[in-house]
Structures are given as C-alpha cells and as structure tokens.
Amino acid sequence: MSENLKPTTDHRPPVTGIKASAEDFIPLSVPSIQGNEWKYIKECLDTNWVSSVGSFVDRFESELAGYVDQKYAVAMSNGTAALHIALLVAGVQPGDEVIVPALTFVSPANTIKYVGAHPVFMDVEPDYLQIDPQKLADFIELECSWQDGDLRNSQTGRRIAAIIPVDLLGHPVDMTPIADLAKKYNFKIIEDATESLGAKYQGKHVGSLADIACFSFNGNKIITTGGGGMLVTDNKEYADKARYLSTQAKDDPVEYLHNEMGYNYRMTNLLAAMGCAQLENLDSYVAKKHCIAAAYDKIFSDIPGIRIPLQAEWAESTYWLYTVLVDREKYGMGSRELLNSLAEEKIQSRPLWHPINTLPYFKDYQSYKVEHAYQLYNDGLSIPCSVDLTEQNQQRVINAITSNLC
Ligand SMILES: *Cc1c(COP(=O)(O)O)cnc(C)c1O
C-alpha cells in the first residue's frame, strides 16, 4: 500500500464502549486494519461508486460465498437485517414459533419478533456453550406433535417453523443432530454464524451448514466493514427473494412498482470495498486468534477456578472471543469481581449476555429447561483477544489474572 493512503494517526475507536484515553488501555476486541482497505475505499471515492451498487458489492458477495462454500450471497446493511430477511425468505409466518438459544446476543430473537413470530428459548450445553441438541430433541419429541405435515408445540398449538442455532463466540454448533431433526420434522434452519466466520464444523465452514446462514461485519466481529452483514445460501430462490426484499422489492424500477413490502437493507459499495480487503486477511486473523488462545490456554489450564474455552473434537473454533468461566470458590473471586480488578489494570473484559429469555419483553415466552445459560452468564468473562493484541499486552492480561491468586 502506498504511504499516502495511510492515515497518520490511528482513528480506530474501541468498539465496545470504553473510551481508550490512556495509551496502555487494552480493549477487548477491536478491528485490525492492515491491508487493502485504504486502496479499495479510495477506488470507490475516485470512481464515484460509493452507494448501494458497485463492483465491490458483487465481489464481496462472490468471495464470501466462495469462502464458505455456498452458491449465493446477498450483502446487507448488518447481520440483524440478514437474519430478518432470512426468516422472511424461509417462510416464517406471523404466529409461528422459532427456536433460539437463551444464551446469545439478542439480535436473532428480536428478528423473530420482527416477523411476528414467537421465540422458544432453548438451553445451551455447558461444554461448548452452544444450543443443546439433546434438549432440543427432548423438546421436539416430548413437547411437540406432528400434525398434517407440521410440527406443532403442544402447549401453544403453534407451528414450529424454524430454528436459529447460533455459532457462539467463534465455536460452531453441533449441527448434525439439529439437521436430522429439521429434516424429520420439516422445519428450516437459519444459522446465525455472525460470530464465527472462519470456524469449521466437521471440516465444513460455518455458514454452509443450514438452509440459510447469516454473517455480521460489525466493528467487533472477526472481519468488519464498520457495519454490515451477509446472507448466504445454496438455494437460488432464497437468494433471489432475499435480494428482492432487501432492495425495496422493486418490481419495476422505472415506474416504481412494488408488489410486496420491501426493506432498504443494502450494503454500500464503500463498505463492501472494506469487506473485500478484510476478507483477504481473514485466514491470518484466525491464525492469530489461535495463537492468542493457545498462549492463554497454556497458562490458564493450571489455574484453579479458571476454565478455558473448550473446543469440541468436531470443531475448529476461531476463538472470536476468548471466554473463560470463573469459579468463585476455587479462584477466590467471581467473574464480575475479576472484571473490576482487570478494569483497574486498564484491561477491558466483558461478561456473557444476560440470558435473553429473562429480558422484559421476552419473559412471557416459553423457555425449555434453561439452566446452563444462567450459570454461564454468572461465570463467563471474555478477555482481550484482538487480532493485533501484542505479546506484551497479553502478558499483562495473564499477569493480572494470575496475580489474584493467593
Ligand atoms: C453481532 C451479532 C448479530 C448481529 O449483527 P449486527 O451486524 O450487529 O446486526 C447477530 N447475532 C449474534 C449472535 C451476534 O453476535
């Protein structure tokens, strides 16, 4: 990259909300911008192709589809928009039910509400923190019935139309048992792969495991466009419908004829340009995350009360966020006290998400045997793992965590 394209100062804000006033602040996870971002974005500016069509949009779509081994990709304004469109395209109707894990960022559950459907909250398993396929099977076999080609929740009588398994924190869900159930009981799988681009399940990329999958390029994800998303699928009808709905459902762009209500969920060429540059570095980012995780694992494996993030034998995690579980008894303090003690050392950390089935606007919906999500919310803490985390700063995090031991 030519020098004059590079900014002279680092304008990157910490994306997770704490102002990095001090030089020695260590953020949780911030973007790494070290490739062709300036070059490609300048190309957009130079050619006036800044808006919602352009060669970078096409290129980002085809390169991402290729990366995750799917035929089609539709770029969107963010990951939430992609999930919203995915539910519409999959045929989820108002009054249907959609299963979602209780432990996740809230976005997928909100999109279920956007389409007028109802979430059913499923527990996660305690090893890899992913939606629990055994509990899912129990729910379907024991709490649902098969009526005229539809799976219905016996308690509510509503049709179970889909599930949104979330590949949480960079680790894939155990998709095979979920796919078997979906096939047997005729519901759709929309994979929320927003946190786990680059991860693999039994050798296959996340994003290739479902009817439709969604990615996010928000500032804290493994690659970023500042804000952006992508829907991927092997199904041409889904892809065409997704493109139609996300571009205002224009049936005649000259006469402005719309036969359906669409959305303005497009990604701009400017952002796609950044996405293309980021994607070129994705594999090196994943490799860097693996190094960071390995260095933490090595030390923390021997620390009583700190459980390192586990990786299933069928999984290749990206360790998007490196999340430890803190056992108050054995470690001597709980996760929130550790958060505070790290903050004193200017080290940012973050708990897992408040189980979303307890959020005020979700509390009246059905939860199925949610237990582990609460414990994990109590114990979980994500610690700094930016791609550009230096060895020296990682050592500071390690020292801060080990020095709490008596
Ligand atoms: C980040 C994230 C999203 C949404 O992505 P945005 O681009 O921020 O809309 C959806 N689901 C999960 C699990 C996420 O972590």
The ligand as an ORCA input file, in Angstrom:
! r2SCAN-3c Opt
* xyz 0 1
  C     -23.253     -9.455     16.158
  C     -24.361    -10.406     16.222
  C     -25.512    -10.276     15.415
  C     -25.902     -9.070     14.639
  O     -25.053     -8.435     13.886
  P     -25.166     -6.871     13.589
  O     -24.348     -6.746     12.359
  O     -24.616     -6.152     14.764
  O     -26.605     -6.544     13.336
  C     -26.448    -11.298     15.425
  N     -26.306    -12.366     16.199
  C     -25.248    -12.515     17.018
  C     -25.157    -13.763     17.845
  C     -24.251    -11.532     17.073
  O     -23.221    -11.690     17.919
*
